[in-house]
Amino acid sequence: MNANKAKTLRRTRRRMGMRKRIRGTPDRPRLSVFKSLNHIYVQVIDDIAGRTVAAASSADLGDGKTGNVEASKAVGKLIAERAKAAGVSEVVFDRGGFRYHGRVKALADAAREGGLTF
């Protein structure tokens, strides 16, 4: 098995382990993060109804580099605005198996500054 496939498999196992404990409800939906090499994506999901309440990504920004910490901060502020507009102020943070470090941490801190509580 090559290293890239093994890395993805480990992240998937961590994600599924967390998903057993983290569940989004209508009062506190799940703030789910996914990062690729070039972009970072975030959704606010109500797991009970099975619908996405709000979403944002660095692809929405469209300016400059999108795979860095500054872009993640901008996406965090953007998701906080969109979640507030949808009537959501409290969320459960789902880091998607990624380490709480770098771009994921920057996004979470910016979302907190934007007014989301988790």
Helices and strands as residue ranges (DSSP letters): H 3-21, E 30-35, E 40-46, E 51-57, H 58-61, H 69-85, E 92-94, H 103-113
